[in-house]
Amino acid sequence: MSHRLVWAEEELQSLKEKGLFNQIRTISSPQGAWLVVDGKKVLNFCSNNYLGLANHPKMVAAVKGIVDKYGVGPGAVRSIAGTMDVHLELEDRLAKFKGVEACISFQSGFSANLATIPCLVGKEDGILSDELNHASIIDGCRLSGATIIRFNHADAEDLEKKIIENKENYRRLLTITDGVFSMDGDLAPLDKIYEVTSKHDVMLMVDDAHGEGVVGKGGRGIVDHFGLHGKVDIEVGTMSKAFGVMGGMVAGNAKLIEWIRQRGRPFIFSSALTPADVAACLTAVDLLEESTELVDRLWKNGNYFKAEMKKLGFDTGLSQTPITPVMLGDANLAKDFSKELFNEGVFAMALGFPTVPIGKARIRVMISATHSKNDLDKGLQAFERVGRKLKVI
Ligand SMILES: *Cc1c(COP(=O)(O)O)cnc(C)c1O
């Protein structure tokens, strides 16, 4: 290896020594309650496929249909070469589903944040950001050039204190919070946050990536959960989790959405979702609007699993959603636990720094509507055996 690249080897070695090297496993089956991982059939406790839509027969059929009609690629950036009508149809359907004036779609939730935040604020402005916000929010904030002011996690009182301290120093202020915090499964206190931001006339944005299709009536998201329609200025979401596909969305006030369409850099400098993605996302909206059955089953499964884990003596943290963190603390313990679970036929990944703070490593169990009670019981038995073996319970 040439001398100028030796640093890369040293960095990788250092990650390995700290137990922070991420060994990515290979999946050779469709998404579902069970997966083939590294050649072995295992119970899937890892994916964000909350409702089982990633391999739903109606989604697959819609994709096959649209590929025959529209082909596989969008051809170019929408603002230059024209947008396909299906992208507009999806945006219209998403706006109606979310109960907002307008919506714009992106290639991913990550790029939706990179597009949106720099459109809302610039160098003269300040952003109040929950200290546990997702990496894509943090990157979007940095790109905007605005000053980033962190407030204590899910703490509306601290938010108000920081708004008062900073109000006079900036042209505009924007508050940003995750809706569902994916590492802990807790909810932002959006009602209290809205009280504070509206009182001080500060813009409010929520990133509802893990709430879309999960919380609120029939999965309409965290704004619906708190009954804040028309009050939260802008909602970012993803179609890569409960929707089971790929893509980001930004929903809210029509003027703001039009501004993002004119100026959002990932919109004007990067090609759109493929027609296949769009057809699948449209079908996800159909399925969510048709019935709450999948969302209801997801919650029933999540509540059962969390209650049983607590009975076994595990610490499942602060979760208010089907996301179930199993708090272990040490990163190497979490890795060993995950390995033992895999030997027991359960695929549940350990999360360590930088995904979660140092000393707060955990296994995160992602419950899905596709799990049967029998699946959940198998998972619980494996957790009990490994927990005893590693003296966690
Ligand atoms: C997963 C996630 C994203 C990224 O979404 P993708 O569509 O996978 O790019 C953005 N924000 C939050 C809060 C997320 O959890």
The ligand as an SDF file (V2000), in Angstrom:
LIG
                    3D

 15 15  0  0  0  0  0  0  0  0999 V2000
  -33.6350    6.6770    7.9840 C   0  0  0  0  0  0  0  0  0  0  0  0
  -33.7350    8.1250    8.2270 C   0  0  0  0  0  0  0  0  0  0  0  0
  -33.4430    9.0360    7.2170 C   0  0  0  0  0  0  0  0  0  0  0  0
  -32.9170    8.5910    5.8710 C   0  0  0  0  0  0  0  0  0  0  0  0
  -33.9130    8.0490    5.0870 O   0  0  0  0  0  0  0  0  0  0  0  0
  -33.4900    7.2940    3.7260 P   0  0  0  0  0  0  0  0  0  0  0  0
  -34.7300    7.3700    2.9140 O   0  0  0  0  0  0  0  0  0  0  0  0
  -33.0940    5.9250    4.0770 O   0  0  0  0  0  0  0  0  0  0  0  0
  -32.3860    8.0860    3.1250 O   0  0  0  0  0  0  0  0  0  0  0  0
  -33.6080   10.3760    7.4770 C   0  0  0  0  0  0  0  0  0  0  0  0
  -34.0130   10.8090    8.6790 N   0  0  0  0  0  0  0  0  0  0  0  0
  -34.2940    9.9770    9.6970 C   0  0  0  0  0  0  0  0  0  0  0  0
  -34.7670   10.5090   11.0030 C   0  0  0  0  0  0  0  0  0  0  0  0
  -34.1610    8.5950    9.5020 C   0  0  0  0  0  0  0  0  0  0  0  0
  -34.4240    7.7570   10.4990 O   0  0  0  0  0  0  0  0  0  0  0  0
  1  2  1  0
  2  3  1  0
  2 14  2  0
  3  4  1  0
  3 10  2  0
  4  5  1  0
  5  6  1  0
  6  7  2  0
  6  8  1  0
  6  9  1  0
 10 11  1  0
 11 12  2  0
 12 13  1  0
 12 14  1  0
 14 15  1  0
M  END
$$$$
